[in-house]
Amino acid sequence: MPFAPIALLVLSNVFMTYAWYGHLKDMRAMPIIAVIALSWGVAFFEYCLQVPANRLGSAYFTLPQLKVLQEILAMVVFAFFCVFYMKQELTLDYLWASLCLAGAAFFMFRDLPVAR
């Protein structure tokens, strides 16, 4: 599996997860419009990584494969973010949802030809 697109997707998910959820811990006292502006600023860096990840990844994966890969990486990054940054526990429901994504990955990658 190609390393560069996957690494870029992981990094883009770090920015995305913080942009979407980091304000719940770090910016509680700020006005919502300021939080939105700051989150957009963080999301800019997510896009700076996501777009090249998809460009590079499209040489190795089909579009549906890229999407499923993105969702799996988003769940993994979110799990670390939730536990280590937000200090919240993950429940068994998170495990079951993750196993459903593993099933999605199985079906998405089993027979589809890899894009060239």
N, C-alpha and C positions, 0 to 999 in steps of 0.2 A: 504494500500500500504506500502511496506517495506521502512523504513526511510533511512537505511544505504546506499543502493545502489544509491538512489536518491541524498542524500547529497554528496556522493563521485562524482557522475556525475556533480553536480553543481560546486563543487570545481575544478574538472578537467577542466570544461569549462571555469572557470575563468583563469586558467593558459593557456589554449589553445587560448583563445581570446586575451590575452596579447601577447603571442608568435607570433600570426599571425598579430596583428594590433597595438600593443603598440609601436613598433618601429617607426610608422608613426608620433608619437608625441615626443617620448623620445630620439630617436637615429638618427635624421636627419643628423647630421654632421659626423656620423661614417661611415667608409668604409663598403660597403655591406657585405664583407666577415666576418667582425666582428659582424655585425648585425645578419647574418645567424648563426654564432657560439653562440651568446647570445640567440637567439630565440630557437635554439636546446637545450640549457641548461634549458630554461624555460619549453620547451615541455617535457623534461625528467620528471619533476614533474607532468605534466599532465598525462603522461603514468603511473606513480606510483599510481595515483588515478583512472584512467580509467580502468586499467586491473582488480584491485580488485572489482571495481563497477560492471563490467560486470560479473565477477565470481559470486559475491553475487547475482546480479540481475537475473542471469540465473536460480536461484532456484525459482524465482517468476514469471518471464516473459519469453515469447518465444523470440527467436532471433529477429524476425521482430518487436516485441513490444519494445524490448530494443533499437533498432535503431531509431524508431519513437520517443520514449521517449528522447533519446539523442539529436535528432534534435530540439525538442521542447525546451528542457533546453538550448541548444546552442542559440536559438533565444532569449530567455528570458535574458540570461546572456549578450548576445551581445547588447540588447536594453539598459540595465543598463550601460554597458561599453560605448556605443556610447553617451548616454546623459550625464552621470555624469563624465566620465573620458576624453572622447574626446571632450566634449562640442559641440556635433552636434545634430541637430534636427532629429527626426524620422518623415517620411512623412506618408501620408495615405497608400502609397504603402506597407510600412512595416506592417501596420495593416492588409491589404488584404492578404499579404503573410503569416502572422501569423494565420489568420483565415483559410487559406488553410491547414496549419499544424494542426490546431485544427480539421479540417475535417479528415485529415489523422489519427489523434489519435482516433477519433470516430470509423472509420472503422477498425483500427488495434485492438482496445480493445473491440469491441462490442460482437463478437462471438467466438473469438479464445480462446481455452482453455489455462489456465495459466500453464506454464511449471512447472513440479514438480521435 
